[in-house]
Amino acid sequence: MKMKVKVVTRKLVKPCKPTPPHLSRYKICLLDQINPAVNHTRILYYSCDDGESKCFLLEESMSQILSNFYPLAGRFNKEKQHVDCNDQGALFSTAQLNADLSLILKSHLDPQQQNHLLPVDATAADGPTHPILAVQINRFQCGGLAIAACVSHRVVDSASFSSFLAAWATAAETTGKLLIQPYFDHHSYFPAENPPPHDDGPDENIIAERYVFDSKAIKKLRQRLTTSEPPLSRVVAVSTFLVQALLRADITRRGKPRAALMGQLINIRERTVPPVPKNAFGTWLSGSFLDIAAEDTAAEAEGGNFPALASRIREATVQGVRDCARVLGDKEFGRKLLVDNFLDASKKGETEDCKVIWCTDFSKFGDYELDFGFGKPEWVSVAVMPLMDYIIMLNNRSNDGIEAWVCLQECDMQFFRQDKEILRLSAGTLG
């Protein structure tokens, strides 16, 4: 189905209390600097009788919570590498849709249409006039709502974005009580500097497909392991399946294999020694990286070895989590893990000799618990992320499956869609 979105109002919401002068400059850190210049997105779909009456509640609670998350009401100064916390305000829009929420939930909505629900373009994240936070309240004909939020990846990562959403929901549900306090101190650990040149911009011609792995699909993927191995996590099972399909599609398009690098993003909060607080603001991401030789990617064209790749991905993830403990105590090691490895991966991705695949896991952020005072969401999605070979994994509502959003260049997607395993999955006969 096609969806029409008509924007009704657009305004700037300012913090309910002015930001104190001594907090007028928020310094970003080196980890923020190497982030791609794009927006994180999250879209929360709610069933309710009268969405229009909820807009005032959402606006008021946002104003309250912005006093705590004050950098989100400012503007990014790229030249000076800080946020001017000038209380200019977050963008708050409302829009009307020509459909009922039930139709959206039942039909296979083209992921590209999700972008129409966003208040700003996913690439509008680095300019002096771009709002760091932008929200659009989309009202369905039935009265339901889709709360679409964008926040600059230059200032926060996906985990701190989720902390903001949780704080906003709590403020709305409890009429102003602020139970989540952000922690601002990351720039003192890894101060901003002049990192080597790297590609931090969005990619053009990126499209996305959404693949749903329910509990039955997860079970069948786990059955591909030998009986002596422990069960795979949902995320490892799905990421292994998708990486194999991406490698096969790459070989089909190019006509020959090449080396690959798989990068998995890891939230290091509460995993370091001493522990970084759960609600630490900014970017606190590490990565585990798995090199795949060209001869191994060639094997994927002949069916691949799911157990072997799954074991390697699992081992890389476990080691990546263990490494987090050393990040703060050993600055040289922390710099390599949090910065240099990402820059090296970015450099590899700029060549034709290596395919770099990124996987990020949003399934543990508790999005389906976000209650703004009118119930928990019926569905949670993202929009198309303008990054090449990028996989985002979200939880499903029943907490037993994974929804994977696969973002590829259009020339690659046509081969990925035709992959025999992807076709078997879409037909419900994965085995």
Secondary structure, 3 states (H helix, E strand, C coil): CCCCEEEEEEEEECCCCCCCHHHCEEECEHHHHCCCCCEEEEEEEECCCCHHHHHHHHHHHHHHHHCCCHHHHCEEECCCCEEECCCCCEEEEEEEECCCHHHHHHCCCCHHHHHHHCCCCCCCCCCCCCCCEEEEEEECCCCCEEEEEEEECCCCCHHHHHHHHHHHHHHHHCCCCCCCCCECCHHHCCECCCCCCCCCCCCCCEEEEEEEECHHHHHHHHCCCCCCCCCCCHHHHHHHHHHHHHHHHHHHHHCCCCEEEEEEEEECCCCCCCCCCCCECCCCEEEEEEEECHHHHHHHCCCCCHHHHHHHHHHHHHHHHHHHHHCCCCHHHHHHHHHHHHHHHHHHHCCCCEEEEEEEECCCCCHHHCCCCCCCCCEEECCCCCCCCEEEEEECCCCCCEEEEEEEEHHHHHHHHCCHHHHHHHCCCCC
